[in-house]
Amino acid sequence: MRSETLTLACDLIKRPSVTPDDQGCQTLMADRLKACGFQIEAMRIEDVDNLWAVHGQEGPLLVFAGHTDVVPTGDSSAWTYPPFEPTEQDGMLYGRGAADMKGSLAAMIVATERFVRDYPDHQGRLGYLITSDEEGDAYHGTVAVMERLTARGERIDWAVVGEPSSTDQVGDVIKNGRRGSMLGYLTIKGKQGHVAYPHLAKNPVHLVAPAIADLSTEVWDEGNDFFPATSFQVSNINSGTGASNVIPGTAEIMFSFRFSTEVTAEELQQRARTILDRHGFDYELRFEVKGQPFLTDRGALVQAAVQAVTEVTGQAPELSTAGGTSDGRFIAPTGAQVVELGPVNRTIHQIDECVASADLDTLTEMYYGIMVNLLANR
């Protein structure tokens, strides 16, 4: 017999909410939150559905944050089971979003229902910030909601983001920070010509190759106790006409920085330009900062989360800032303490994404424990 959390996870996975289409997931969640006394506010911003919900009248605010959108399935015929038909097999729940992050959303809701039932007059306030634009451009999701909340004086004290943080078993890792993320869009201007007459042309690929080698071997910083060293990676290269006998006139390169708190985005931009200038070719370059690094190295939230995980599993979790970005990057700059706690991330974004069914019930207990540790009247 399916547990309450597993049943809700399946109901969410059935909805093909490929970013930024919510497919009614937030309505399903909002109905359950409303039934246990939450004030519901739907925020439709451009083509993105967002949900803001609050329980309680005053005091510090603990928010569960997450997203209902999922990445595309890829070739659905390559899946063992249809990606939007949740399937249990050998103790695993298969389906797009099982780990990232509809399993977390289900655990949050069920844990919240139990907590409000057990502690109807709890201290402080309990909230939800859910978007359908985390896996996509992320322009009209959490970042836009945070702008509205800040403008009207709403402040989040603690945020638990349900991203799949765990490595080998649920709860073994809590993310208490994330590196910054910045994209670079580089266009190298050469001169098109015939491959048989290279002296009459300028090959932009040849021009930029030594510069890319320098950028990729540059030591940007050494990291620190909480963050690994800043990294530079080329993600896309586009050049050429498609013909084999034409030297291209331009080359376009997209690259990414994942950076620590030891360096700022502005410093990285200036140093990158200095390296490119040293090679003397004509180029255009623009940057897009996707998120600043953030860290919650101590405080009530970290303490509550570590205690909850330890009580449920018997093992203290590791605190880590490794991995990609999350919507926590939009919440932390307001002064909120932020952690990420969710299922094992081994199959996220992959064919046959899955999560251990029992882990969702374990995660429910962890979320419940965090609420008890921060908001229970004792």
C-alpha positions in Angstrom: 0.0 0.0 0.0 1.4 3.4 -1.0 2.2 5.9 1.7 0.6 9.3 1.7 3.8 10.9 0.5 4.3 8.4 -2.3 0.7 8.8 -3.4 1.1 12.5 -3.7 4.4 12.2 -5.5 2.8 9.9 -8.1 -0.1 12.4 -8.6 2.5 15.2 -9.3 4.6 13.1 -11.6 1.6 12.2 -13.7 1.4 15.9 -14.7 3.8 16.6 -17.6 5.0 19.9 -16.2 7.9 20.5 -18.6 9.3 23.9 -17.8 7.7 26.4 -17.5 4.3 24.6 -17.7 3.0 23.8 -14.3 0.1 21.5 -15.5 -1.9 22.1 -12.4 0.7 20.9 -9.9 0.5 24.0 -7.9 -3.3 23.9 -7.7 -3.0 20.4 -6.3 -0.6 21.6 -3.7 -2.5 24.8 -2.9 -5.7 22.9 -2.3 -4.1 20.8 0.3 -2.4 23.8 2.0 -5.6 25.7 2.0 -7.4 22.8 3.7 -5.0 23.1 6.6 -5.3 26.8 7.0 -2.8 28.4 4.7 -3.5 31.7 3.0 -3.0 31.1 -0.7 -1.7 33.6 -3.3 -1.1 32.6 -6.9 1.4 34.8 -8.7 1.2 34.4 -12.5 4.2 36.3 -13.9 4.5 36.3 -17.7 4.1 32.6 -18.6 5.2 31.3 -15.2 3.0 30.0 -12.4 4.2 30.8 -8.8 2.6 29.9 -5.5 3.0 31.9 -2.3 1.3 30.5 0.8 1.6 31.4 4.5 0.3 29.8 7.8 0.4 31.9 11.0 0.1 35.6 11.7 3.4 36.8 13.2 7.0 35.8 14.1 9.9 34.4 12.1 9.0 32.8 8.8 10.1 29.3 7.7 9.6 28.7 4.0 9.7 25.5 2.0 10.8 26.4 -1.5 10.8 24.4 -4.7 9.7 23.9 -8.3 7.0 22.0 -10.0 8.6 22.2 -13.5 10.8 19.4 -14.8 13.4 19.1 -17.6 12.3 17.5 -20.9 12.3 13.8 -21.0 14.5 13.3 -24.0 13.7 10.2 -26.1 10.7 8.8 -24.2 11.1 5.5 -26.0 14.5 5.1 -24.2 12.8 5.1 -20.8 12.1 1.7 -19.2 8.7 3.1 -18.1 6.8 6.1 -19.6 8.3 9.2 -18.0 5.0 10.6 -16.9 3.5 7.3 -15.7 4.9 6.9 -12.2 6.0 3.3 -11.8 7.2 1.4 -8.7 9.6 -1.4 -9.3 12.0 -3.1 -6.8 11.5 -0.4 -4.2 12.2 2.5 -6.7 9.8 5.1 -8.0 10.4 5.9 -11.7 9.2 9.0 -13.5 10.4 12.5 -14.6 10.6 14.6 -11.5 10.7 11.7 -9.0 14.0 13.1 -7.6 14.0 16.6 -9.0 11.8 17.5 -7.3 8.3 16.3 -7.1 9.2 13.7 -4.4 10.5 16.6 -2.2 7.3 18.6 -2.8 5.1 15.7 -1.8 7.2 15.1 1.4 6.9 18.8 2.2 3.2 18.9 1.9 2.6 15.7 3.9 5.0 16.8 6.6 3.3 20.2 6.8 -0.2 18.8 7.1 1.0 16.6 10.0 2.8 19.5 11.7 -0.1 21.9 11.5 -2.4 19.2 12.8 0.0 18.5 15.7 0.9 22.1 16.4 -2.1 24.3 15.3 -0.8 27.2 17.4 2.8 26.9 16.4 5.3 29.7 16.9 6.2 31.9 14.0 4.9 31.4 10.5 5.2 28.7 7.9 5.3 29.4 4.2 5.7 28.0 0.7 7.4 29.5 -2.3 6.9 27.3 -5.4 7.7 28.1 -9.0 7.4 26.5 -12.4 10.5 28.3 -13.8 13.5 26.8 -12.1 14.6 24.4 -14.8 14.2 27.0 -17.5 15.2 30.6 -17.9 14.3 31.4 -14.2 13.4 35.0 -15.0 9.8 35.0 -13.9 9.9 32.5 -11.1 11.5 32.7 -7.6 13.6 35.8 -8.4 10.5 37.7 -9.5 8.4 36.5 -6.5 11.2 37.6 -4.2 11.2 41.0 -5.8 7.5 41.4 -5.1 7.8 40.1 -1.5 10.7 42.4 -0.8 8.8 45.4 -2.2 6.0 44.8 0.2 8.2 44.2 3.2 7.8 40.4 3.5 10.9 38.8 4.9 11.9 35.2 4.9 14.0 34.1 7.9 14.7 30.5 7.0 14.3 28.6 3.7 14.5 24.9 3.1 14.9 24.2 -0.7 13.9 20.7 -1.7 16.6 20.2 -4.3 18.0 16.6 -4.4 21.0 17.2 -2.1 21.9 13.7 -1.1 24.7 11.6 -2.6 24.4 7.9 -1.5 21.5 7.9 1.0 18.8 10.4 1.8 20.0 13.0 4.3 23.8 12.3 4.0 24.4 15.8 2.5 22.8 19.1 3.3 23.7 21.9 0.9 24.3 25.0 3.0 25.5 27.2 0.2 26.2 27.3 -3.5 28.8 28.7 -5.8 28.1 31.7 -7.9 27.2 31.2 -11.6 28.1 33.4 -14.5 27.9 32.9 -18.3 30.1 34.5 -20.9 29.1 35.0 -24.5 32.2 35.6 -26.7 32.2 36.4 -30.4 35.5 36.4 -32.2 35.7 38.4 -35.4 37.9 37.0 -38.2 37.8 37.2 -41.9 36.1 34.6 -44.1 38.1 33.1 -47.0 39.0 30.1 -49.0 40.9 27.4 -47.1 43.4 27.2 -49.9 44.4 30.9 -49.4 44.7 31.3 -45.6 46.9 34.3 -46.0 43.9 36.2 -47.3 41.7 35.3 -44.4 41.7 35.3 -40.6 40.4 32.1 -38.9 38.7 33.1 -35.7 39.0 29.5 -34.3 42.7 29.6 -34.7 42.8 33.1 -33.2 40.9 32.2 -30.1 42.4 28.8 -29.4 45.4 30.0 -27.4 43.2 32.4 -25.4 40.9 29.6 -24.5 43.9 27.5 -23.4 44.9 30.4 -21.1 41.4 30.9 -19.7 41.1 27.1 -19.0 44.4 26.9 -17.1 44.1 30.2 -15.2 44.0 29.7 -11.4 41.2 32.1 -10.5 41.4 31.4 -6.8 42.2 28.6 -4.3 38.7 28.3 -2.8 38.2 28.2 0.9 37.0 26.0 3.8 33.4 26.1 2.3 33.9 26.4 -1.4 36.0 24.6 -4.0 38.2 26.7 -6.3 36.5 28.8 -9.0 36.2 26.9 -12.3 36.0 28.0 -16.0 34.4 25.7 -18.6 33.6 26.2 -22.3 30.1 24.8 -22.9 29.4 25.7 -26.6 31.4 26.5 -29.7 29.8 27.6 -33.0 31.6 28.5 -36.2 31.8 27.7 -39.9 29.4 27.8 -42.8 29.0 24.0 -43.1 31.3 24.0 -46.2 34.6 22.2 -46.0 36.5 24.8 -48.1 35.5 28.0 -46.3 37.4 29.6 -43.4 34.8 31.0 -41.1 34.4 34.7 -40.5 33.3 34.5 -36.9 33.3 32.1 -34.0 30.9 32.1 -31.1 31.8 30.6 -27.7 29.7 30.3 -24.6 31.6 29.6 -21.3 30.7 29.4 -17.7 32.3 30.4 -14.4 31.3 28.7 -11.1 32.9 30.9 -8.5 33.5 30.9 -4.8 33.3 33.8 -2.3 37.0 34.4 -2.8 36.4 36.4 -6.1 33.6 38.6 -7.3 31.8 38.4 -10.7 33.3 41.8 -11.6 36.8 40.6 -10.9 36.3 37.5 -13.1 35.0 39.7 -15.9 38.0 42.0 -15.8 40.5 39.2 -15.6 38.9 37.4 -18.5 39.0 40.5 -20.6 42.7 41.0 -19.8 43.6 37.5 -20.9 41.6 38.0 -24.2 43.2 41.4 -24.8 46.6 39.9 -24.5 46.0 37.8 -27.6 45.2 40.9 -29.8 42.2 39.7 -31.8 38.9 41.6 -32.3 36.1 40.3 -30.2 32.8 41.1 -28.4 32.0 39.8 -25.0 29.1 40.0 -22.7 28.4 38.4 -19.3 25.3 37.2 -17.5 25.5 36.7 -13.8 23.0 33.8 -13.0 23.6 33.9 -9.3 25.9 35.1 -6.6 27.5 32.6 -4.2 25.8 32.2 -0.8 26.6 30.5 2.4 24.7 29.6 5.6 27.6 28.3 7.7 25.8 28.5 11.0 22.5 29.5 12.7 19.2 28.2 13.8 18.3 26.6 10.4 21.5 24.6 10.0 21.2 23.5 13.5 17.6 22.4 13.1 18.2 20.6 9.8 21.3 18.7 11.1 19.4 17.7 14.2 16.4 16.5 12.2 18.4 14.4 9.9 20.5 13.0 12.7 17.4 12.0 14.7 15.8 10.3 11.7 18.8 8.5 10.3 21.2 8.2 13.2 23.9 9.8 11.1 25.0 13.4 11.1 24.9 14.9 7.5 27.7 16.5 5.7 27.4 20.2 5.0 28.4 21.0 1.4 28.4 23.8 -1.2 29.3 21.5 -4.2 27.1 21.1 -7.2 25.1 23.4 -9.4 22.8 26.3 -8.6 19.4 26.4 -7.1 16.7 29.0 -6.4 18.3 29.5 -3.0 20.5 32.0 -4.8 17.5 34.3 -5.1 16.4 33.9 -1.5 19.7 34.1 0.4 20.6 37.7 -0.7 17.6 39.0 1.3 19.3 37.9 4.5 17.5 34.5 4.8 19.3 31.4 6.1 19.0 28.8 3.3 19.7 25.1 3.2 18.9 22.5 0.6 17.7 19.0 1.6 16.2 16.4 -0.7 16.6 12.9 -2.2 19.6 11.2 -3.7 20.6 13.1 -6.9 22.2 10.2 -8.8 19.5 10.1 -11.6 18.3 13.7 -11.9 17.8 14.9 -15.5 18.6 11.4 -16.7 16.6 8.8 -18.6 14.8 6.6 -16.0 15.0 9.2 -13.3 14.1 7.5 -10.0 14.1 7.7 -6.2 13.8 5.1 -3.5 10.2 5.0 -2.5 11.1 4.6 1.2 13.3 7.7 1.0 10.3 9.9 0.4 8.8 8.8 3.8 12.2 9.4 5.4 12.4 12.8 3.9 8.9 13.6 5.2 10.2 12.8 8.7 13.1 15.1 8.2 11.0 18.0 7.0 8.6 17.5 9.9 11.6 17.5 12.3 12.9 20.8 11.0 9.5 22.4 11.6 9.3 21.0 15.1 12.8 22.2 15.9 12.1 25.7 14.7 8.4 26.4 15.3 6.9 23.9 17.8 5.5 25.2 21.0 7.2 23.1 23.7 
